Amino acid sequence: MSKLAQPQRVVSFNEAFDRLIGHEAGLSMDPKDPGNWTGGRPNVGALKGTKYGIAANTYPDVEIASLTLERAKAIYYRDWWLKIGADDIDGAIVFQLWDFAVNAGMSTAKRALQRAARVADDGQIGPRTIAAVKAMTVTDVLARFNAQRLRFYTSLSTWPTYGKGWTNRVATNLDYSAEDA
């Protein structure tokens, strides 16, 4: 049985950013959070924190505490949105992929999408991944992708500390996927 082609949902960068900031607002200086340290591990480097999701481990030269929302938006557009490499994928999927990339890293998010599409998870979204994603319904991709996301989070040693927040984030994104698909 062939699957009917579904129209692509356009989730604009501005809409995606507003959603992301709903997850990533405020300054966090939690010394247990590896992302808050310029060295990427607790007590390694300087404790600069995370604000609007812009973390010290990824942006050690940014003064996190004084980061403005406008500057965070520019960073997300330049370093994340433009580099997600998914121009040929439905916008509902792109939003989910981007949100996870911001939270867990670009390679982790791309590999989760590849596992959801049941192709080799090499971290590169190329013709095979895009074809596999397009062969599935958007709803199936989103369900499988968020299942991969939960599997990733529960595998982390920091799950007991941050798991509730990550689960709530995925729950919100499942709501978005219902709106978008």
C-alpha positions, 0 to 999 in steps of 0.5 A: 500500500503506497502512502499518500504524499502529504503537503509540507508544513512550513514552520518558519524560523521565527515560529521555531525560535518562539517554541524553542525559547519556551523550553530554553528561557532564563539564565542557568548557573547549575554547577552540575550541568556540564553545558554550563562549564566552558570545558563541557564537564562540571568543574572544568573551565569556567562556570558561565552558565546557559541562557536562552539555551546558548551554553558555555560549553558550546560558546565559551567566548560568549558572555552568557549572563549578558546575552540578549534574546536578539543575539541568541536568536542570531546565533541560533539562525546562523549556527543551527537553523542554517546548518541543520541541512534538512531543506528537503524535509517537511517543516514539522520534522525540521522543527523537531530535529532542530529543537533536539539538535539545540538540546543534545547536539547536531550529530545526536539529533541527525542520528536520531532522525536516521534511526527513526527512518531506519537508515544507517546512523552516520550523522549526515543527512544525505539522499538516503536519509531524505528518501527514507524520511519521505517514504514515511508519513510525517506522523510516523517520522515524528513518533519514531523520532521522539521515541529515539529522543526519549531513548537518548535522554534515558541513557544519560547519567544525568537522567535522574537530575534532568529527566523530568525537564527533558520529558516535559520538553518532548511532551510539548514537542509531541503536542507541536507534532500533532499541530504540525503533521 
